[in-house]
Structure formats: structure tokens, C-alpha cells
């Protein structure tokens, strides 16, 4: 057993794993292999001549576990006797190899206590692996940015600014864009630029929620577009208002902005000043599609019967009429003009009525008709302007216009 004790000691000192059971298991495998080879050698020796057997016997004696075999002469009877002596140590060791004395186990643990820390490249046991606490990695794929917020400095700071990530992630490729950006290198300077343009601190969150793509636009391009607007005589306050109300404005090239301004000036026949006032009041005219604008312009001319100068006057007062829903626009005009009998020139002077809810206009007109006070001609007495008809709250409308109480108005509405 002295030979195997030395072998175990050497192997334990050379092992670079923290699992003692693994090392012992490997030694047992090595020992079983040695036993199998040894048994094969014994069977071979039994079939050889006397001289070869003696050489094999001496070799076996040098590697046995302290059990020395005695060999006296080389007669056939002695060979058989030696055969029985050869097999018994092997069987004896097979029984003993499965048990490790407690004193040896304690020695092994003492050796491991002095072992230096493991390298990152060395193998560890499953028990040790379970005890390791590591931060979970970023998910390889996700349908929501919520899974990345806690481990992304960029996303966490954008949330503090008021960016609604639940809306951002619905925009094509916006989520991937934000995950690739570095807050300090990519985002900070653009936020400072937007503040210099005139976007207020409380507007930054909603601004980036609507247009997160601006965080990837080249800084030189952003500066060029602001410089272009100023070259067109837009003041600093006007630029700030336009950029704040139309977050996609600075995402478009100078060429596109110039073409849009040219369209409103040439196609609609607006002057330079009216064009400038138009886009300041409704800057999304520069960023949206031109198709609904062209369509509404044709509807006003062909279907509603307004003249070109009347449309220009309406648009200058109510720019939203160019982007209004076509159906709502035609239904409102039909009721005002054909039911209430209001002519084109009055509608041109009070185009705000097109921004009102048609149901509100109907309810109040029918109530005034019921009271006999539906008079919209400024040349007649008891004239009621369209502005007052649609802009006043119910209490003021009832007391000042209808000359009735709110209860009377509510009671009338129940009869409809």
C-alpha cells in the first residue's frame, strides 16, 4: 500500500481543482486500469516459459502494494504455487481500494487549505458554480425596453428626463437605437443643443418620446438646419416654438424644408410673411405629408365653393383646416351653409367654427331656433356671431345669448 499512498499524495498535490472527490475518482480509475493490465500480464506469464515468468515476477514485485511474493525455484509445481500467490494480492487490493482511511482524508483537506486561489481558467465543481453570484446578462432579445432599464445607463437617464419608453419601443428600430447609444458621448450634447435652440427642460422628455431618432442625427446637420430657419427670418422665439411643437422638424434636410416653404408660398399663393406666420402657428405643415393639404385645398375650392382669396384668409386664421378630416370639414360646412343659412363671406370672417364640434353647433342652433333667436346676419337686429355661438361655455351662452337658464337648455336637449 506504500506505493499507492505515494501515488495518491503526488496526485493530490498536482491537482488544480477544488473538488477532492473528483481527484479520488480519477485515482480509482487509474488504479482499475492498472489492475486490468496487471491481470493480463499475469495470464500471459502463466503461458510463458520459466525464465520469462521469473523476469515478470521480479517486475511485479517492484510495483506491488508491499506484498512481496516468494519464489524459490523454477519447477512446474512452484510455478503453480506462484500463480496462486500472484492472484491473491490483486483480489486483496480490489477490496481495499474502495476505502480511504480517515487519516488520509484529513491530510488531503489540510493540503487543500493551503492551495492558492483558483485561476479563472481552472475547472470548478458544480457545487462551487452554484455558489457564484453574478449579475444576470442583458437579454439577447426582448419585446420591451423594460428588461434593459436597470442595467442601461442611457435608458435609466432618459426615463429620468421623462421619456416614455413604452411609446418609444413601438417606433421602428427606436429601441435598438437607444441601446446602442452612449448617454455621455451621444446624447448629452444633443440635449444641450436642443436647450440652446429653446426647448424647455420639461419638454425634453415628450420631445424625445415622439422623435428618438434625433439622437442619431449628426450635430453639424442639426446646426445647419437651425441656421437655415434663421436665414429665412424666423426669430429665435419662432424657431424655439417650431422645434418644440414639431419634434421631427430638425430631422428633415434643408432641401426638404426649403421645398415646403416654397410650396405654401407658390402653390397656395401666400406671401412670404403669411407663409412664415402659417408654419410658425402650425409647424407640422413642414413635416407631414402634402397629400391631405392639397386635397383639402381642392375641397375648399371645388366642393365648398370658396374663392382662392377666401381660402387664403381662412388658412391664415385657421391653419389646421389644411390638415382637417375631409369628411368632418364637408359635414360642418353643409350644416352651417345649407341648414343655418350662413353665407361664404361670414364663414370666411369666422372660420373658427370649423374647429368646433358639429354636435355642439347643432344643439345650440336648434335651441336658438326653438326660442326664435337664431339670427346670424350682422345686418339684422339680435345678431349672434358664430364666434360667440361656439366659443362660450353653456352658462354664458344660455344667459347672454339664448336669454334662458341652463336647466331650460338641458331640458330641451332631453327632448331631442
Number of C-alpha atoms within 10 A of each C-alpha: 13 10 12 16 12 11 12 17 14 11 15 19 12 9 13 18 17 18 16 15 9 13 17 15 11 11 17 15 11 11 16 13 12 12 16 12 11 16 15 11 13 18 12 13 19 15 10 10 12 15 10 13 19 16 12 14 19 14 11 17 16 12 12 18 16 13 15 15 14 13 14 8 11 14 10 11 10 13 20 12 13 19 16 11 16 22 14 11 16 18 11 10 15 13 9 11 14 8 8 10 7 9 8 13 12 10 11 16 13 11 13 17 9 8 13 8 8 12 10 7 6 9 13 15 13 9 9 10 10 8 8 7 7 6 6 7 8 12 8 5 7 10 9 14 18 13 13 17 17 12 13 16 16 20 23 16 13 20 14 10 16 17 22 16 21 13 12 21 20 12 14 10 11 17 21 11 14 24 16 10 16 14 20 10 9 18 18 12 14 19 17 12 15 19 15 11 18 19 22 14 12 10 18 19 19 16 22 22 22 17 19 23 19 21 20 14 15 12 14 8 15 19 13 14 19 19 14 16 18 14 10 12 13 18 12 14 12 20 21 21 18 25 22 21 18 20 22 22 22 21 18 16 14 18 10 12 18 14 12 18 18 16 16 21 17 13 9 17 15 20 13 16 10 17 19 19 17 21 18 21 18 17 24 19 22 23 17 15 11 14 10 15 18 14 13 20 20 14 16 22 14 11 11 15 13 20 15 14 13 18 20 20 17 23 20 18 18 19 19 19 22 21 21 15 12 15 8 14 20 17 13 20 21 15 15 22 16 11 11 18 13 18 13 18 12 15 19 20 14 16 22 17 21 22 15 13 12 18 10 11 18 16 15 21 21 17 20 21 14 11 12 10 17 19 19 19 15 11 8 9 9 13 14 18 15 19 13 14 20 21 13 13 10 18 14 16 20 20 12 13 21 23 13 17 16 16 11 11 19 12 11 14 13 7 6 7
